[in-house]
Amino acid sequence: MAVLALAIGVGFWVAGIVPKAPRDDTLRLAVVYSPDEDAQDFRTGIQIAVDQVNAAGGLLGRPLAVDLFREDSYTDKVELEKLVAQTLQLATRIGKMPSVLAVIGHGSSATAVPASVVYERHRKLFLATHATATSLSNHRLDLTFALQPNNADNANFLARWALSQGLRKVVVLSDNSGYGIETVDQFRSLFAQGGGTILHRGRLTTASRSIDDLLLFLMDNDLFKPADVDAFFVTSSATAESAQFIARARQMGLTMPIIGPEYLYSRQVEEWVGAQAMRDVVAVSIFDGDTTTPEGQALATPFAKVLGRPPGLMAAMGYDAVKVLAHAVKRAGTLSPEAIADNLRISRYEAPFVGASGPVTFDSHGLITDTTAHVVRHDGTRFHTVARYRKPLAPLAGEGAETPMTRSSPP
């Protein structure tokens, strides 16, 4: 038999015909993650969605697979120029991979924004699951889509909630990152428009001052007393920095609400701080752990089997990125990135996709819209939704203005 096979092979070569290897028609998703922000939950949500897409026949009959790429985490302590250079190299490598249909992830706006330009040049769809910088969608790139509300949106939701609760005097704190500064500046402006007062605007840490130094100043200064503070608004690119502030503030007897954007709604933060100390920590999320869509249940059941706990925001973001992509491919009937992108934008008017986080639809700039944002408040055991706002929001109508969907009392 070996001699016969050799003879057949020689016959092909003599005839000028080379036998072709079986074609691998697998489509690939490049998943870029950093080793924080509940990375395990994020990757698990993506894999569950990929398994479900393949069980349903893949994308236009072709199987789907995941390639994982790890990037460094960004904080204001990291050399930004070096991180961006690494990002551009990684994005270029991914962009040159012909089997990659889309990129999902990037752990921060600092890496997602420069990477988006590279993916556009290489005709790769980019579903940004973590980035919230307003500049991501302001570029108006055809193939980039932001699955979370941006910093201006999140600041708007939280300012309205704080005003609705009668919180009028707030201390705002951030790190020195673009993320922290942009979010805090947006909150300050909107909070003041609604009649609130910023007692102090400061940095969480500096080269010469620690969290404890900051808290000592907040406890004993000539500008205001702790009893004057209705709440803190905290934003940082370093999750651990915010967790340390929460834990130490509670240890020093500061029990007022500590408000912050989406990353505070995190299993990682809760583990670092401890459930009891998390009481009255308030965040914003487009994923609501108290309600379930059909896709939410399709995520929750296998997720609990794998990790033994319910999914959170980042699991939902990874899952929805895969599922909305599959939805758009099916409707477009093609793997053309431009056709898929057009379908992602127009679906809000024709056939909106409802994922684990609710409706996943995009405006003309690729920013998620026509969805519900949830303000979540920790009760010492876990987070519960205490208010809902529909995006896009109407202009702030005055002090304490809320949307009709808002439920402001804690559970």
N, C-alpha and C positions, 0 to 999 in steps of 0.2 A: 504493500500500500504506500509506503514511503517513496519507493521508486516511481510509482504511478503519479503521486502528487508532484514530485520533482519534475517529471516529464510534462505534466500539464502546465506547471509554472514556466518552464522553459519555452513551451509552446506559446504562451502569452507574450513573453519577451520577444521571441522571434517574429511574431505577428505585429509587434509594436504596440501591444496593449498591456498596460500595467494594471493588475487587479487593484481596485480601490478598497481602502479600509472602510468598515462600517461608519457612516457619518453620525457624529454626535450632535444632535440638534437641540441639546439642552440650552435653555435660556438661563442667564445668570443674573442674580441681584448682588451688587456690591454693597455690603453693609459696613459702614464706617462707624465705629463706636469708640468711646473713651472709657477707661476702667472706673467709671463712677456713674452717678445718676441712674442707679438701678440698672446697670448694664446687663445683668443676667436676666432680669425681667424683660428688657427690651429685646434681647436676642431670642428669648423663648417665645414671645409674642409673634415675632417674625416667622420663626420656624413652624409654629402651629398654623399660621396662615398659609405658608408655602405648602405644607402637607395637605391642607384642605383644598387648595387650588389644584394640586396634582391629583388628588383623589377624584376631583370633578373633571379631569381630562386635561389639565394644564392650561397653558395660554395658546389658544388656537391649535390645540393638539400637541403642543410641544411641552416637555417637562420643564419645571422650574427648579433651580438650585441656588444656594446661598454661598457666597464667598465672603469671609470675614476679614476686615482690615482694622487693626487697632491704631488709634492715634493718641497722642499725649493729651492729657486734660489741660484745660486753660484756666488760669487764675491771673489776677493782676500781678502775681509774683513771677510769672513765667515771662521769658523774653519773647515778646510778641513777634518780632521780625523773624526769629529762628523758627517759631511755631508755624508762621505763615509760609515760610520757605519749605518746610517739611510737608505742609498741606498741599502746596502747589505741585511738589514732586509726586506725592501719592495720588492726587487727583489726575495728573497727567498719565500716570501708569494705568490707572483704572480706565481713563478715557480711551486709551489705545487698545483695550481688550475688546475684540469684536463681539464676543458672546455676551457681554454685559448689556442688558436692556435698560436698566435703571440703577441709580444709586439711592440708598436709603440711609439716613442718619446724619453723621457729623455731630459731635457732642456739644458744640457751642457755636454761637454766631461768629466768633473769632475765626473759626476754621470753615464754617459753612459758606460765609459770604465770598471769600476768595475762591473757594472750590467751585462755587456755582458758575463762575465765569469760565473756568476750564471745562466743566461738563457741557456748557452751552457750545463751546467751540468744537467739542468732540461729539456733539449730537447725542448726549446721554440725558435721559430724564433724571431729574433730581428731586426726590421727595424728602424735604428737610423736616425731620421729626423733633429736633431739639431747639433749633435756632429761633429766636424771637426778635432779633434786631429789625427795626423798621427798614433798614437799608437793604435787607435781603429781597424784599418784594418791590422796593422803590426802583430797583434797577430795571424792572420790567423785562426780565429774561423770559424767553418763550417756553423753556423747558424746566423751569424751577418752580416748585410748589411748596408753600409753608403750611404744615399741618397744624400749627398752633397759632393762636392770636399773637400779635406782636407786642412789644413792650408798651407801646402807647395804649393798646386795647386793654392789656392786663392792669395797667395803672388806672385806667378809667373805671374798670369794674370794681377795683378795690377802693378807690376814692369814693365812689357812689355808695358802696356798702358801709364804709366807715362813717360817712355823713348820715346815712340812714339809721345808724345805731346811736347817734348823738355824740359821737367821738369828735371833738372840736379842737383839741390841742394834741399835736403829734410831734414826736421826735423822729426825724428821718436819718437813716444811716446807710452807707454803702461802702463798697470797696472802691478802688480807683479804676476799675475796668469800664469799658464802654457800655457793657451791659448794665452794671450797677448805676453808673451816672445817668444814662438815658432813662432808665426806669424810675429812678428817684426824681429826676427833674420833671418827668411827665406827671407823676403823682403829686408833687408839690404844686404844680400849676393847676391841676384839676381840683385838688383839695381846697386851694385858696379860692378858686372860682365859686365853689359851693359854700363858702363861708367859714372854712376851717383856718386854723392858725398853725404855722410851723414854729414850734418853740426853739428848735435847734436842728441844724443840718450839719452832719459830721461824717467822719470816716470810721468804719469799723475798726480797722487797725492801720497803723503807719509804721515806718521803720523805727520810730522811737516810742511807740505806745502800743500796749497790748490790749486785749479785751478787758482784762481786769482794770487797767488804767482808765479805759473808757467808762466802765461802769462806776468807778470811783468818782469820776467827773460828773456823771449823770446823777449820782446820789448826793453830791455835795458841791454845788456851784452857786454863783451869785445871780444867775439868770432865772432859774426856776427850781422848784422843789419836786421830788418824785411824785408827790400828791397832785401836782399840776398836770402830769402827763396822763392823757387818756389812752394812748397807745404808742407803740413803736412801729415804724415802717422800715423794714430791713431788706436790703438786696445786696447780694455778693455773687461773684463768679465762683467763689470757693465755698462749696456746700459745708465743709467742716467748720469754716469760720462762722457761718450763721448758726450752725448747731451749737458751737461753743458759746456764742452770745446768748442763745435761748437758755441753755443749761445754767450758765453762771448768773444770768438775770434772775431766774427762778430761785436759785440758791440764795441770792441776796434779797429775796422778798419782793421782787418786782413782778406782780401778778397780772398786770394789765395786758390786754391783747397785744401780741406781736404779729404784725401783718407783713406778708411778703408775697412775691409772685410764685409761679408754678412749681419751682424746685423745692419749696418747703413742703409740698404735698408729696412726700417721699418716704418710702420705707427706710431708706438709709438715714435720713434726718431723725426719724422716730427712734431708730435703734441707737443712734448716738446720744440723743437727748434723754430718752426714757419716756414712756407713755404718760406718766403723771405730770412730768414737767412740761409736756407738750400741750397741756390744757390751755385753751384760748390762743393757740397758734392758728392763724388764719391765712389761707392761701387761695389761689384761683386755679381752676382746672377745667378743661373741656371734657374730661372724663368724670362721670358721676358714679361713685361706687355704691350709691344707694338705689339706683335704678338700672334696669337692664334692657337693652335692645336684643333682638334675636341674634345679631352678630356678637353682642356682648356675652350672651350665654354660650355661643359657640366658641368663644375664647375662654370663658371662665372655667368650664368643665374640664377640658384637657390641661389648662394651666394649673389648676389645683392638683391634678393627678401628677404633674411633673414636679412642681415646687411646693405643694402642700399649703398653699395660701391663695387668696384671691388676687387677681391682677390689679395693678395700679395704673397710673397715667402712662408710664413709659411702655408698659406691656401693650396697652391699648394703642399707643402711637405706632409701634412697630407692626402690630397686627393690621391696623387700618391702612397703613401705607401699602402693604402688599395687596389687601383686598380691594382698595379703591383703584389700584393699578390694574388688577385683573378685570374689574368692572369696566374700566375705560377701554381696555384692549378688546374685550368681548363686543362692546358697542361699536368700536371703531372698525373691527374686522380686519385689522392690519397691525403689524408691528412697527410701522413708521412712527418715530418719536414725535414728529410734528402733528400727525393725525391723532395720536393718543393724547397729546397735550391739548389740542383743540377740544377733544371730547371731555377732558377733565374740567375745562372751563365752562363749556356749554351745558354740562349735565345738570347744573343747578336749575335750569329752565325746562329740562326735558325729563330726566330720570335720575334724581338725586340719589346718591349712594348713602345709606345709613349704616355706619360702622359701629364698633364697640363704644366709640365716644359720641355717637350721634351722627347727624348729617356731616358728610365730608364733601363739601363743595367749595369752589374757589372763585374769586373775582377775576377781573381781567388782568390783574397783576400777579396772580398765582397765590394770593393770600386767602386762607380759609375764611369763609363767610357764611351767612345764613345758618348759623349754628348757635348753640347755647353754651355760655360760660357759667360755671358753677363756683360760687364762693363756698369754700369748705372750712369748717371750724372744728378743731380737735376738742373732745370733751373729757380728755384724760384717759380714754380707752382707745378711740380711733377717730378719724375724721368723719364728719357728716356734712352734707350739703345744707347750707342755711340761706342761700339766696341764688337766684338764677337770673341771668341777663342775656337778652337776645342780641347777637351781633349781626348786623351793625347797630350800634346804639344811636338813639336820637341825641341831639345836643343836650348838654347839661342844662336843665331848666331852672336851676336855682338851688338854694341851700337844701340839702337832703333829698335832692331829686332822685327818683328810682324809676325803673321800668315796671310795668304792671306784673311782670313775672316774678318779681323779687319776693322771697319769703325770708324775712329778716330775723325771726326769732330762732334761737338755738333749739335743737331737739331736746 
